[in-house]
């Protein structure tokens, strides 16, 4: 019996070695698959985190740029009114300028061009020397000679239009220009010589 066992022992050992090799190969293959999957998942999560960080960084940069862009003077036109001279050919028109920004506006100027329909008949220019602080308002007064357009405008036969330009700059030397278009609307038809009103039709800053 012992002799028989010894005779087949090498075969048993060889067979066990084969099974051990197969088992180890399977274990290694399984471990490799798990490793690959974990590596892929880790890479995906890392990329997702990197993408999220990139998006957050871009958003922060954009927010900083917007904040920097808004942290400056913003000149605008709040109202236009007729002050005096309605029954004469020399009107006095008041333009109220306001700094809506967060920093002072330097070297603020003003230019107004007056049109009757498409005909320019007057122009007023103020030198760029005024400083306007945030939330402050200043008046710019124009006195255009209305002859011979006053009566046609008051009767509604012609349309009065005013082009307004307000150049200004920041403390660091950046230059801007506010532009607005103002129109005049006559009052009641039965009272053509009563003052009408001015309206700011559109405005923009360059």
Kinemage of the C-alpha trace (Angstrom):
@kinemage 1
@onewidth
@group {chain A} dominant
@subgroup {mainchain}
@vectorlist {calphas} color= white
{ca unk a 1} P 0.000 0.000 0.000
{ca unk a 2} L 2.762 2.398 0.911
{ca unk a 3} L 4.568 1.505 -2.279
{ca unk a 4} L 1.432 2.303 -4.286
{ca unk a 5} L 1.010 5.692 -2.622
{ca unk a 6} L 4.629 6.577 -3.210
{ca unk a 7} L 4.221 5.567 -6.815
{ca unk a 8} L 1.333 7.987 -7.415
{ca unk a 9} L 2.608 10.771 -5.113
{ca unk a 10} L 4.442 12.663 -7.877
{ca unk a 11} L 1.294 12.647 -9.967
{ca unk a 12} L -0.771 13.929 -7.053
{ca unk a 13} L 1.766 16.661 -6.311
{ca unk a 14} L 1.914 17.671 -9.992
{ca unk a 15} L -1.878 17.771 -10.172
{ca unk a 16} L -2.081 19.895 -7.007
{ca unk a 17} L 0.580 22.226 -8.367
{ca unk a 18} L -1.482 22.671 -11.533
{ca unk a 19} L -4.580 23.485 -9.511
{ca unk a 20} L -2.620 25.896 -7.314
{ca unk a 21} L -1.250 27.572 -10.442
{ca unk a 22} L -4.726 27.875 -11.931
{ca unk a 23} L -6.076 29.187 -8.641
{ca unk a 24} L -3.294 31.731 -8.267
{ca unk a 25} L -3.743 32.800 -11.886
{ca unk a 26} L -7.451 33.290 -11.292
{ca unk a 27} L -6.771 35.240 -8.115
{ca unk a 28} L -4.250 37.469 -9.906
{ca unk a 29} L -6.640 37.968 -12.818
{ca unk a 30} L -9.450 38.882 -10.437
{ca unk a 31} L -7.220 41.221 -8.498
{ca unk a 32} L -6.084 42.835 -11.767
{ca unk a 33} L -9.684 43.373 -12.856
{ca unk a 34} L -10.551 44.886 -9.486
{ca unk a 35} L -7.448 47.078 -9.641
{ca unk a 36} L -8.316 48.281 -13.144
{ca unk a 37} L -11.869 49.071 -12.109
{ca unk a 38} L -10.742 50.890 -8.983
{ca unk a 39} L -8.133 52.805 -10.982
{ca unk a 40} L -10.739 53.786 -13.581
{ca unk a 41} L -13.146 54.878 -10.864
{ca unk a 42} L -10.393 56.827 -9.120
{ca unk a 43} L -9.434 58.481 -12.423
{ca unk a 44} L -13.091 59.381 -13.069
{ca unk a 45} L -13.515 60.872 -9.612
{ca unk a 46} L -10.208 62.725 -9.912
{ca unk a 47} L -11.231 64.152 -13.295
{ca unk a 48} L -14.639 65.096 -11.932
{ca unk a 49} L -13.021 66.864 -9.006
{ca unk a 50} L -10.560 68.600 -11.325
{ca unk a 51} L -13.381 69.687 -13.638
{ca unk a 52} L -15.375 70.991 -10.673
{ca unk a 53} L -12.321 72.870 -9.431
{ca unk a 54} L -11.788 74.340 -12.910
{ca unk a 55} L -15.420 75.447 -13.133
{ca unk a 56} L -15.226 76.991 -9.658
{ca unk a 57} L -11.991 78.787 -10.546
{ca unk a 58} L -13.486 80.144 -13.770
{ca unk a 59} L -16.608 81.274 -11.930
{ca unk a 60} L -14.507 83.003 -9.277
{ca unk a 61} L -12.431 84.689 -11.973
{ca unk a 62} L -15.550 85.814 -13.817
{ca unk a 63} L -17.070 87.112 -10.600
{ca unk a 64} L -13.885 89.032 -9.829
{ca unk a 65} L -13.835 90.486 -13.339
{ca unk a 66} L -17.482 91.557 -13.077
{ca unk a 67} L -16.879 93.095 -9.654
{ca unk a 68} L -13.840 94.955 -10.992
{ca unk a 69} L -15.798 96.121 -14.036
{ca unk a 70} L -18.629 97.408 -11.858
{ca unk a 71} L -16.281 99.087 -9.388
{ca unk a 72} L -15.932 102.284 -11.380
{ca unk a 73} L -17.899 105.449 -12.140
{ca unk a 74} L -21.072 105.112 -14.206
{ca unk a 75} L -22.369 108.412 -15.528
{ca unk a 76} L -25.966 108.735 -16.607
{ca unk a 77} L -28.700 111.200 -17.415
{ca unk a 78} L -31.557 111.253 -14.892
{ca unk a 79} L -33.822 113.937 -16.334
{ca unk a 80} L -34.176 116.740 -18.871
{ca unk a 81} L -36.489 119.660 -18.124
{ca unk a 82} L -37.405 122.979 -19.658
{ca unk a 83} L -36.506 125.676 -17.142
{ca unk a 84} L -37.398 128.953 -18.824
{ca unk a 85} L -37.741 130.851 -22.100
{ca unk a 86} L -40.670 128.815 -23.364
{ca unk a 87} L -42.321 131.723 -25.179
{ca unk a 88} L -39.029 132.985 -26.622
{ca unk a 89} L -36.469 131.726 -29.112
{ca unk a 90} L -33.885 131.198 -26.355
{ca unk a 91} L -34.746 128.144 -24.291
{ca unk a 92} L -33.053 127.139 -21.066
{ca unk a 93} L -32.923 123.341 -20.764
{ca unk a 94} L -31.550 121.587 -17.678
{ca unk a 95} L -29.806 118.211 -17.981
{ca unk a 96} L -29.296 116.410 -14.649
{ca unk a 97} L -26.230 114.153 -14.668
{ca unk a 98} L -25.634 111.501 -12.025
{ca unk a 99} L -22.774 109.175 -11.133
{ca unk a 100} L -24.374 105.762 -10.507
{ca unk a 101} L -21.008 104.074 -9.932
{ca unk a 102} L -18.824 103.398 -6.909
{ca unk a 103} L -15.858 105.631 -7.769
{ca unk a 104} L -15.560 109.325 -8.675
{ca unk a 105} L -15.952 110.307 -12.322
{ca unk a 106} L -13.140 112.609 -13.388
{ca unk a 107} L -12.971 115.185 -16.176
{ca unk a 108} L -16.684 114.947 -16.850
{ca unk a 109} L -17.836 116.923 -19.864
{ca unk a 110} L -21.070 117.316 -21.787
{ca unk a 111} L -22.074 117.905 -25.393
{ca unk a 112} L -25.625 118.396 -26.627
{ca unk a 113} L -26.664 118.514 -30.261
{ca unk a 114} L -30.141 119.823 -31.087
{ca unk a 115} L -32.081 118.622 -34.125
{ca unk a 116} L -35.367 119.693 -35.676
{ca unk a 117} L -36.305 116.504 -37.490
{ca unk a 118} L -32.935 115.742 -39.145
{ca unk a 119} L -31.603 119.324 -39.227
{ca unk a 120} L -29.024 120.189 -36.595
{ca unk a 121} L -29.555 123.775 -35.515
{ca unk a 122} L -27.572 124.121 -32.255
{ca unk a 123} L -24.731 122.550 -30.293
{ca unk a 124} L -23.574 123.136 -26.722
{ca unk a 125} L -20.290 121.871 -25.262
{ca unk a 126} L -18.961 122.005 -21.721
{ca unk a 127} L -15.255 121.419 -21.036
{ca unk a 128} L -14.172 118.134 -19.455
{ca unk a 129} L -13.244 119.539 -16.059
{ca unk a 130} L -15.935 118.455 -13.603
{ca unk a 131} L -15.494 115.766 -10.938
{ca unk a 132} L -18.631 113.931 -9.803
{ca unk a 133} L -18.603 111.668 -6.755
{ca unk a 134} L -20.662 108.460 -6.450
{ca unk a 135} L -24.434 109.116 -6.131
{ca unk a 136} L -23.876 112.842 -6.720
{ca unk a 137} L -25.884 114.846 -9.248
{ca unk a 138} L -24.955 117.981 -11.166
{ca unk a 139} L -26.899 120.175 -13.545
{ca unk a 140} L -25.753 121.068 -17.025
{ca unk a 141} L -27.707 123.940 -18.562
{ca unk a 142} L -28.011 124.451 -22.309
{ca unk a 143} L -29.447 127.573 -23.938
{ca unk a 144} L -30.086 126.763 -27.596
{ca unk a 145} L -31.346 129.430 -29.995
{ca unk a 146} L -34.593 127.911 -31.232
{ca unk a 147} L -35.326 130.235 -34.165
{ca unk a 148} L -36.717 129.373 -36.714
{ca unk a 149} L -37.735 125.967 -35.329
{ca unk a 150} L -39.479 126.943 -32.099
{ca unk a 151} L -42.990 127.469 -33.443
{ca unk a 152} L -42.988 124.367 -35.731
{ca unk a 153} L -41.751 122.298 -32.771
{ca unk a 154} L -44.370 123.720 -30.432
{ca unk a 155} L -47.074 123.098 -33.022
{ca unk a 156} L -45.882 119.539 -33.631
{ca unk a 157} L -44.861 120.198 -37.227
{ca unk a 158} L -41.242 119.369 -36.390
{ca unk a 159} L -39.749 116.933 -33.907
{ca unk a 160} L -37.138 118.147 -31.467
{ca unk a 161} L -34.413 115.614 -30.752
{ca unk a 162} L -31.279 116.015 -28.609
{ca unk a 163} L -28.155 113.862 -28.799
{ca unk a 164} L -26.284 113.891 -25.480
{ca unk a 165} L -22.678 112.800 -24.976
{ca unk a 166} L -20.981 112.725 -21.568
{ca unk a 167} L -17.277 111.820 -21.649
{ca unk a 168} L -15.530 110.971 -18.386
{ca unk a 169} L -12.639 108.939 -17.027
{ca unk a 170} L -11.569 106.931 -13.999
{ca unk a 171} L -8.752 107.564 -11.557
{ca unk a 172} L -6.600 104.963 -13.317
{ca unk a 173} L -6.996 106.719 -16.678
{ca unk a 174} L -9.722 104.637 -18.358
{ca unk a 175} L -12.005 106.664 -20.615
{ca unk a 176} L -15.756 106.191 -21.070
{ca unk a 177} L -18.550 108.007 -22.855
{ca unk a 178} L -22.232 107.958 -22.000
{ca unk a 179} L -24.605 108.551 -24.931
{ca unk a 180} L -28.315 109.293 -24.792
{ca unk a 181} L -31.062 110.269 -27.195
{ca unk a 182} L -33.672 112.677 -25.856
{ca unk a 183} L -36.921 113.606 -27.576
{ca unk a 184} L -39.456 116.313 -26.885
{ca unk a 185} L -43.183 115.665 -26.732
{ca unk a 186} L -45.539 118.606 -27.058
{ca unk a 187} L -48.414 118.962 -24.615
{ca unk a 188} L -52.051 119.240 -25.509
{ca unk a 189} L -52.875 120.212 -29.065
{ca unk a 190} L -55.203 122.950 -27.839
{ca unk a 191} L -52.365 124.506 -25.826
{ca unk a 192} L -49.343 124.409 -28.161
{ca unk a 193} L -47.552 127.170 -26.297
{ca unk a 194} L -47.559 125.349 -22.980
{ca unk a 195} L -44.347 123.472 -22.161
{ca unk a 196} L -44.247 119.805 -23.111
{ca unk a 197} L -41.887 117.185 -21.700
{ca unk a 198} L -38.550 115.642 -22.536
{ca unk a 199} L -38.055 111.888 -22.563
{ca unk a 200} L -34.837 109.847 -22.578
{ca unk a 201} L -35.482 107.384 -25.389
{ca unk a 202} L -32.314 105.310 -25.084
{ca unk a 203} L -28.871 105.418 -23.540
{ca unk a 204} L -25.629 103.429 -23.522
{ca unk a 205} L -22.043 103.661 -22.320
{ca unk a 206} L -18.952 102.971 -24.397
